[in-house]
Amino acid sequence: MSEEHDRIFIRNFSIVIVALMAFTVLIILLSLAIHQTQEREPSAARIAAVEERLQPLAGVYAGETGRAAAQAAAAEAVAEEPEVAFGGSTDGEMIYERVCAACHDAGVAGAPTLARETWGDRLDQDREALIASVIDGLGAMPPRAGRADLSDEQAAASVDYMLDHLD
């Protein structure tokens, strides 16, 4: 009797497995059919990304016309002026708040604050020397206070702001 039950179980189990496999294949075929009927619109972002990837990394110049094109490209690269911080603004307060205050408000690494007593012998120096120390860097302060795009005029404006607002 036990042998008969085992055969019936195996037959029924096999039928269930075959039915599940057939159902899986049916779902796969149905999804492929639905997928094929839908029209895909190309994504503008995808097209732009593909076009960007296809751009050459550098120009190849050969012969006389190539030499002229290379020289024109080099002249164009030199003609471009470097970008100046904060759109070239010489608002000393704004420059101080955005660049200098991070260290000078707290006196980080001995940076003088807006309190007169923290300046020591720096106040004996003339304005040009103080501006030069901002441009060239001094002690822990990197050149141009860590902002390579800070112009000389902006450095001078920030020094003037600090000197005008000493307690």
N, C-alpha and C positions, 0 to 999 in steps of 0.2 A: 504494500500500500504506500509506503514511504517513497518508493521509487516512482510510482505513478504521480504523486504530488510534486515531486521534483521536476518531472518532465512537463507537467502543466505549468509550474512556476516559470521554468526556463522559456517555454513557448510564449507565455503571456509577457514576460519581461522582454524577450526579443521583439515581440510585436510593438511594445511601447517604445523601445529604443529606435526601431525602424521608423515608427510614426513621428517621433521627435526629430529624427534626422531629416525626414521628408518635409516636415514643417519648417525646419531651419533653411533648407534649400529653397523652399517656396518663398520664404520671407526675403532671402537674399536676391532671388530673381525679381521679386516684386519691387524691391528697393532700387535695383539697377534699372528697371523699366521706368520707374518714376523719375529717377535721376536723369535718364537720357532725354526725357520729354521736356524738362525745364531748360529754358534758355538762360545762359549765364551772361550777365552784363560785365564787361571788364571794369575792374576797379580803377579809378583814376589814380589812387595812391600806389597801386601795384604797378601800373604803367609808368608812373613817374619814377618809382624805385628801379625798375628795369632799365629805363633810359639813363638814369644816373649811373648805374653799374656799368653800362656799355660805353660811357664816355672814356676817352683815352686819358691815361694818367699824365702824360707829358707829350709835348709836340716833338716831332722828328723833323729836323731841318736839313736839307741837302742842297748842294749846288748854290749858285748865286742868289736865286730867289729864296732859298732856304736861309741863307746867311742874312739877307735883309729882314726876313720875318723874325729870325732869332734876335737880331739887334733891336727891332721894333718892340718885341715882347720884353726884352730886358729894359729898354727905355721906359716902357709903360709901367713896369714893376717899380722902377726907381722913382717915377713921377708920382706914384701914389703916396700921399702923406700918411704918416702913422696916425691912428686915431687917438685923440686926446681925451683924458678922463672927464666925465661929467659934461660932455659936449663943449669943453673949453671954458666952462664957467670959472670966473675968478672970485666967486663968493667965498670969502675966507671962512665964514661960519659954517657953511655947508660942507666945505672940504674938511674942516676940522672935525665936524660931527661924523662924517662918513669915513674918514681915514685916520685922523690923529687921535680922536677921543678914545679909541679902544685901548691905547697904551697910556696916553697922557692924563686921562681922567683918573686912572687908578695908580699912576706912577710906576707902571710895570718896568722892571729892570733898570730902575733909577731914572726913568723919564720924568722930566719936570712937569708938574701939574700946573694949573692956573693960579696956584698960590705962589706969591713972590719968593717966599723963603726956600722953595724947592729948586730955584734956579741957580742959586749960589753964584759962582763967578761967570756964569753964562751971560748975565745981564751986563757985564763989563765989555762984552764983545759988541762989535757994531752989527747992524742989521744984515749986512752982506755976509758976514761970517756965519751968522745963524742960518741964513738961507742956504749957504754952501754946505752946512752940516746936514740940512734936510736933503739936498740934492745928492751929496756924496755918501751920506750915511754917517752915523757916529755911534760908537759903542755898539749896543744891541740893536739900534735902529738901522734897518737896511736902507740902501739908497732909495730916495724918493718915497720913504716910508713904506716900502714894499709894493708901491704902485708904479710900475715902469711907464705907465701912460700918463703920469702926472707931469705937467709942463713946469718949466721954471717959474712962470708967472703964477701958476697955481700954488707952487711951493711958497713963493713970496707972500701970496695972499693969506695962506694959512699961518705963516710966521707973524705977519702983521696982526691977524686976528688974535693970536695968542698973546702977543705983547700988549695989545690994547685992552685985553680982558684980564690982566693980572690983578689979583687981590692985593 
